[in-house]
Amino acid sequence: MQLSDEWFTVLSQDDNERLIYVNGRINLDKARKSGKYNIRIELTLPYKGDSSGMPSKEDAILIEQIHQALVPLIEQRGCGILTGNHIGCDHKYWVFYVKDEKIFQEKLNEALNDFELLPLEIECDYDPEWEEYLDMLSMRIKDSQNR
């Protein structure tokens, strides 16, 4: 399945009004409606941010290295689809919809094998309707209406 590489970015805020950059992938209807990717997995990497909650240069480099190791391995093997990635408030988030959480975990371990132990937090939910994804997409619509 050919995946879209089209993204949008909107700004959001946490409860303390610190910025979060929300990056969402668009044009994934074929994958969403296929019924193959019913499990939503969110990986969170905490970091020590600056006063605005953004990563240091060193943390930004690490985040990019993780991204480059992880995303191609997950997507090229058909294991899952990165639907969003967000940064801010001292955290980096990657959001995937996957076929099987055990296979995803194996690929995650394979992708991160060369890294030192990371303080990743993993949340897994059954979301066959992609409700969380559609909520994220609604941020794009609201943002475009506010311009």
Solvent accessible surface area in square Angstrom, and as a share of the most:
residue,aa,sasa,rsa
1,M,106,0.47
2,Q,170,0.76
3,L,39,0.20
4,S,20,0.13
5,D,113,0.59
6,E,91,0.41
7,W,84,0.29
8,F,19,0.08
9,T,70,0.41
10,V,9,0.05
11,L,98,0.49
12,S,32,0.21
13,Q,104,0.46
14,D,40,0.21
15,D,148,0.77
16,N,120,0.61
17,E,129,0.58
18,R,74,0.27
19,L,69,0.34
20,I,30,0.15
21,Y,82,0.31
22,V,9,0.05
23,N,32,0.16
24,G,0,0.00
25,R,14,0.05
26,I,18,0.09
27,N,91,0.47
28,L,5,0.02
29,D,71,0.37
30,K,152,0.65
31,A,2,0.02
32,R,51,0.18
33,K,144,0.61
34,S,45,0.29
35,G,44,0.42
36,K,110,0.46
37,Y,15,0.06
38,N,39,0.20
39,I,24,0.12
40,R,24,0.09
41,I,4,0.02
42,E,31,0.14
43,L,1,0.00
44,T,12,0.07
45,L,5,0.02
46,P,40,0.25
47,Y,23,0.09
48,K,182,0.77
49,G,26,0.25
50,D,79,0.41
51,S,117,0.75
52,S,58,0.37
53,G,0,0.00
54,M,40,0.18
55,P,25,0.16
56,S,46,0.30
57,K,152,0.64
58,E,127,0.57
59,D,36,0.19
60,A,44,0.34
61,I,89,0.45
62,L,55,0.27
63,I,12,0.06
64,E,90,0.40
65,Q,94,0.42
66,I,1,0.00
67,H,38,0.17
68,Q,105,0.47
69,A,36,0.28
70,L,0,0.00
71,V,15,0.09
72,P,47,0.30
73,L,26,0.13
74,I,0,0.00
75,E,35,0.16
76,Q,147,0.65
77,R,142,0.52
78,G,27,0.26
79,C,8,0.05
80,G,2,0.02
81,I,2,0.01
82,L,2,0.01
83,T,1,0.01
84,G,0,0.00
85,N,17,0.09
86,H,26,0.11
87,I,31,0.16
88,G,0,0.00
89,C,12,0.07
90,D,36,0.18
91,H,51,0.23
92,K,13,0.06
93,Y,47,0.18
94,W,0,0.00
95,V,8,0.04
96,F,0,0.00
97,Y,0,0.00
98,V,0,0.00
99,K,96,0.41
100,D,52,0.27
101,E,74,0.33
102,K,144,0.61
103,I,81,0.41
104,F,3,0.01
105,Q,103,0.46
106,E,111,0.50
107,K,38,0.16
108,L,8,0.04
109,N,90,0.46
110,E,92,0.41
111,A,12,0.10
112,L,22,0.11
113,N,116,0.60
114,D,139,0.72
115,F,49,0.21
116,E,156,0.70
117,L,179,0.89
118,L,31,0.15
119,P,83,0.52
120,L,38,0.19
121,E,94,0.42
122,I,97,0.49
123,E,92,0.41
124,C,63,0.38
125,D,62,0.32
126,Y,159,0.61
127,D,12,0.06
128,P,49,0.31
129,E,110,0.49
130,W,1,0.00
131,E,109,0.49
132,E,87,0.39
133,Y,5,0.02
134,L,70,0.35
135,D,90,0.47
136,M,19,0.09
137,L,36,0.18
138,S,39,0.25
139,M,59,0.26
140,R,100,0.37
141,I,99,0.50
142,K,125,0.53
143,D,40,0.20
144,S,70,0.45
145,Q,136,0.61
146,N,127,0.65
147,R,216,0.79
